């Protein structure tokens, strides 16, 4: 199953918006949609971060999936 992700990040002294889709396991998403989306979003953000080589001031500002579900705090918890 695919979900749409929109991520606002801060890097190089400015905010950037990245958006795209990522896959989630359908059964996991049905049980815990927000947590499953947060894990997938975190993995997607890490791929973006490593491919673009964001600087040390890289911060996640907000993460939304499917246009309306704010999972910013959950994504930050995944990082812990």
ABEGO torsion letter per residue (X at the ends): XBBBBBBBBBBGGBBBBBBEBBBBBAAAAAABAAAAAAAAAAAAAAAAAAAAGBBAABBBABBBBGGABBAAAAAAAAAX
